[in-house]
Amino acid sequence: MPKILPEDVQQYIRNLIPPRDELLSFMEKTAAEKVVPIVEPEVAQLLYWLALSHKCSRVLEIGTGIGYSTLWLAKAVIPVGGKITTIEINKPRYDTACENFRRAGLVENIELIFGDAREILFDLSGPYDLIFLDAAKGKYLEFLEKCVDILQPGGILAAEDVFMRGMVISGEIDKRRNKTAVSRLKDYLERIIQHPQLETTIIPMGDGIALSLKKQNEINNRSVTGR
Ligand SMILES: C[S@@+](CC[C@H](N)C(=O)[O-])C[C@H]1O[C@@H](n2cnc3c(N)ncnc32)[C@H](O)[C@@H]1O
């Protein structure tokens, strides 16, 4: 599968990121050892930067994992008195995330929900300033309209791994069961690009991250291209 960024470019950017604290470094190490998926540090830093620059105080994450990206987001959100809600379906990962939030001293500020986002998301009303979508890639399209609905105008929907290890670009599918997910991701990307309430850009970082801004109002919605 093709690398999204040349190895040397990725490494150069990664080396410029300030050293992480003890807990984040420990999480990076254990994720690598136990092959647990977490965002790359440069993607985590981009999320942090987005939350910081947009002064986000209400954040929703779909797909907590062990809480690595949550803790990066927390660095931007907690100092402004904000709160993060995050959903995880896998019990061992949920338990590990619980422990990591406890170690970070952030259990009061992070609402960690155990369960399936296919149900839980539809009970949430928001509004959120930032939604980070990082769960099963084949489900992004299913979550899209609800995410747009509960996103504050001016808020950001960030979807991770949209190139799915390069398969979305190359069309070379590694396993049969990934065929549907790749096809749905392509549909997701087309949908967010054309969505009347969103302005989207795709960043070739990590495994591809799609950033969609919810337009402010009807005037913004009438673009110069007449879309
Ligand atoms: C890539 S990992 C998340 C990594 C995490 N965001 C980070 O960077 O530290 C994706 C997670 O989404 C969870 N997941 C997948 N489908 C889900 C669903 N329907 N509801 C909730 N969580 C889900 C998986 O169990 C997995 O832990």
The ligand as a MOL file (V3000), in Angstrom:
LIG
                    3D

  0  0  0     0  0            999 V3000
M  V30 BEGIN CTAB
M  V30 COUNTS 27 29 0 0 0
M  V30 BEGIN ATOM
M  V30 1 C -8.4920 3.8980 15.5240 0
M  V30 2 S -9.1550 3.4320 17.0490 0 CHG=1
M  V30 3 C -9.3030 4.9540 17.9280 0
M  V30 4 C -7.9860 5.5670 18.2480 0
M  V30 5 C -8.0820 6.8190 19.0990 0
M  V30 6 N -8.9850 7.7920 18.5240 0
M  V30 7 C -6.7090 7.4190 19.2430 0
M  V30 8 O -6.2030 7.9730 18.2710 0
M  V30 9 O -6.1420 7.3030 20.3330 0 CHG=-1
M  V30 10 C -10.8290 3.1630 16.6320 0
M  V30 11 C -11.6690 2.7520 17.8240 0
M  V30 12 O -13.0430 2.8440 17.4610 0
M  V30 13 C -13.7330 1.8340 18.1510 0
M  V30 14 N -15.0090 1.6120 17.4710 0
M  V30 15 C -15.2250 1.0020 16.2720 0
M  V30 16 N -16.5310 0.9920 15.9750 0
M  V30 17 C -17.1700 1.6190 17.0020 0
M  V30 18 C -18.5330 1.9130 17.2780 0
M  V30 19 N -19.5090 1.5480 16.4350 0
M  V30 20 N -18.8210 2.5760 18.4210 0
M  V30 21 C -17.8420 2.9520 19.2800 0
M  V30 22 N -16.5370 2.6850 19.0690 0
M  V30 23 C -16.2000 2.0400 17.9510 0
M  V30 24 C -12.7890 0.6460 18.0990 0
M  V30 25 O -13.0680 -0.2960 19.1140 0
M  V30 26 C -11.4320 1.3180 18.2470 0
M  V30 27 O -10.9530 1.2760 19.5720 0
M  V30 END ATOM
M  V30 BEGIN BOND
M  V30 1 1 1 2
M  V30 2 1 2 3
M  V30 3 1 2 10
M  V30 4 1 3 4
M  V30 5 1 4 5
M  V30 6 1 5 6
M  V30 7 1 5 7
M  V30 8 2 7 8
M  V30 9 1 7 9
M  V30 10 1 10 11
M  V30 11 1 11 12
M  V30 12 1 11 26
M  V30 13 1 12 13
M  V30 14 1 13 14
M  V30 15 1 13 24
M  V30 16 1 14 15
M  V30 17 1 14 23
M  V30 18 2 15 16
M  V30 19 1 16 17
M  V30 20 1 17 18
M  V30 21 2 17 23
M  V30 22 1 18 19
M  V30 23 2 18 20
M  V30 24 1 20 21
M  V30 25 2 21 22
M  V30 26 1 22 23
M  V30 27 1 24 25
M  V30 28 1 24 26
M  V30 29 1 26 27
M  V30 END BOND
M  V30 END CTAB
M  END
